[in-house]
Amino acid sequence: MPTILKGKSIVLGVAGSIAAFKAADLASKLTQAGAFVDVVLTRSAQEFVGVATFAGLTHRPVSTGLYESNSELGIDHVALARRADLVLIAPATANILAKLAHGVSDDVLTATVLAGSQPLVIAPAMDANMYGNAATQSNVETLRERGAHFIGPESGRLASGLVGKGRMTEVPDIIGHVRALLGRHGDLAGCRVVVSAGGTEEAIDPVRVLTNRSTGKMGYAVAEAARDRGADVTLIAAPTFLPAPPCVNVVGVASAIEMRDAVQSACSNADLLVMAAAVSDYRPADPADEKIKKTGDDSLNIDLIQNPDIIAGVNGDGLVKVAFAAETTDVIENAGAKLSSKGVDMVVANDVSAADSGFGTDTNAVTFIFPGRDPEPMPLMDKLDVGNALLDRALPLLK
Ligand SMILES: Cc1cc2nc3c(=O)[nH]c(=O)nc-3n(C[C@H](O)[C@H](O)[C@H](O)COP(=O)(O)O)c2cc1C
């Protein structure tokens, strides 16, 4: 699953916080995604985590001092700054924020930041009082004004025992922000993309719903793929257990009617709509106000009425519309019929009965269907790759 991280050079600065252990996971995940990760440890960071951990995880030398004779920094103290696509400091201490805000350059990390012109991403971690201190806040503001991108800190229980703002943002969220930043000038920069995801829920009574097996994975993957290519993404999400993708505007909905309203509103100024949600075709006509009780009868009838066809009803100036079609029989024929019945530019046919394909899986095998062209079957791919393949084909359709 190649992402925007593949082949990128990232300097990961680790400062002396109790959260430094999380940087090992960060280094590992970035490396696994194909990035070249040059870890820089401050002197204090080495009290918390060791060089061997990061060298082992990244398969690269770790920098700890400006005058190390065993690294290129011994002859060139700004070598890392020159080659990095992005500098990420996680965790960032109150001390490192103060040093950066004042242009101090007394170790590898501060020298790299001072000499570099690439995006600087900072994930602070500290005691809530340290973070709330006027000096720290002023340093954060100074760095923000100079263009640094702050991720967090989050509120929660801190190592100091306090509950407050100071926890380092979790690793997957940091990686999402980094991906968005690296992709900001991608081929969808300036495009507004709306994606729907998940299975809608139609109320039967206050405790029961009519829903389907969609997990939202496919729509979330399309949203992440578009974000990583620079798009401004709005994700209209029916209930799922998936974490919100960072740097995506997520609008939570439950029913088909709520989804229709949210999609229509988001599409008023969008360029591309991808309907990956599994929208219930029908909803209970008259949901009960109170929980339906079991009676002596063997059966219970619930009247259903048809939901609106969301994508067919959405109109936007120059809006390109892509519909997923989940089918279990006559996949290509059934999906192809939706091109005209829904008035869309492209249908992504999805045999949800096939192995490793469809609901809940991390992979999918789809066929792209366009008006007046032969269907284009794709091999089984990771859902992020399916999202990128979809966007590759939607891109030429965008005005
Ligand atoms: C156990 C322990 C935990 C610490 N955790 C943090 C922390 O989470 N955030 C922080 O800003 N400082 C923390 N400090 C203080 C820093 O380590 C100290 O300010 C140090 O000078 C930071 O150096 P550096 O910014 O060069 O890494 C901690 C200190 C100790 C002894």
PDBQT file of the ligand as one rigid body, heavy atoms in Angstrom, charges set to zero:
ROOT
HETATM    1  C1  LIG A 401      10.847  11.948  34.147  1.00  0.00    +0.000 C 
HETATM    2  C2  LIG A 401      10.848  13.224  33.363  1.00  0.00    +0.000 A 
HETATM    3  C3  LIG A 401       9.843  13.458  32.448  1.00  0.00    +0.000 A 
HETATM    4  C4  LIG A 401       9.823  14.644  31.705  1.00  0.00    +0.000 A 
HETATM    5  N1  LIG A 401       8.806  14.831  30.810  1.00  0.00    +0.000 NA
HETATM    6  C5  LIG A 401       8.744  15.991  30.140  1.00  0.00    +0.000 A 
HETATM    7  C6  LIG A 401       7.701  16.230  29.220  1.00  0.00    +0.000 A 
HETATM    8  O1  LIG A 401       6.822  15.368  28.983  1.00  0.00    +0.000 OA
HETATM    9  N2  LIG A 401       7.666  17.412  28.566  1.00  0.00    +0.000 N 
HETATM   10  C7  LIG A 401       8.588  18.383  28.790  1.00  0.00    +0.000 A 
HETATM   11  O2  LIG A 401       8.466  19.467  28.183  1.00  0.00    +0.000 OA
HETATM   12  N3  LIG A 401       9.590  18.178  29.640  1.00  0.00    +0.000 NA
HETATM   13  C8  LIG A 401       9.703  17.022  30.334  1.00  0.00    +0.000 A 
HETATM   14  N4  LIG A 401      10.742  16.800  31.193  1.00  0.00    +0.000 N 
HETATM   15  C9  LIG A 401      11.758  17.845  31.350  1.00  0.00    +0.000 C 
HETATM   16  C10 LIG A 401      12.745  17.810  30.174  1.00  0.00    +0.000 C 
HETATM   17  O3  LIG A 401      13.350  16.563  30.072  1.00  0.00    +0.000 OA
HETATM   18  C11 LIG A 401      13.772  18.913  30.353  1.00  0.00    +0.000 C 
HETATM   19  O4  LIG A 401      13.150  20.172  30.245  1.00  0.00    +0.000 OA
HETATM   20  C12 LIG A 401      14.911  18.817  29.360  1.00  0.00    +0.000 C 
HETATM   21  O5  LIG A 401      15.785  19.907  29.545  1.00  0.00    +0.000 OA
HETATM   22  C13 LIG A 401      14.407  18.834  27.922  1.00  0.00    +0.000 C 
HETATM   23  O6  LIG A 401      15.500  18.822  27.034  1.00  0.00    +0.000 OA
HETATM   24  P1  LIG A 401      15.276  18.761  25.455  1.00  0.00    +0.000 P 
HETATM   25  O7  LIG A 401      14.185  19.701  25.132  1.00  0.00    +0.000 OA
HETATM   26  O8  LIG A 401      16.577  19.165  24.870  1.00  0.00    +0.000 OA
HETATM   27  O9  LIG A 401      14.955  17.337  25.113  1.00  0.00    +0.000 OA
HETATM   28  C14 LIG A 401      10.809  15.627  31.917  1.00  0.00    +0.000 A 
HETATM   29  C15 LIG A 401      11.837  15.377  32.817  1.00  0.00    +0.000 A 
HETATM   30  C16 LIG A 401      11.848  14.197  33.522  1.00  0.00    +0.000 A 
HETATM   31  C17 LIG A 401      12.989  13.960  34.516  1.00  0.00    +0.000 C 
ENDROOT
TORSDOF 0
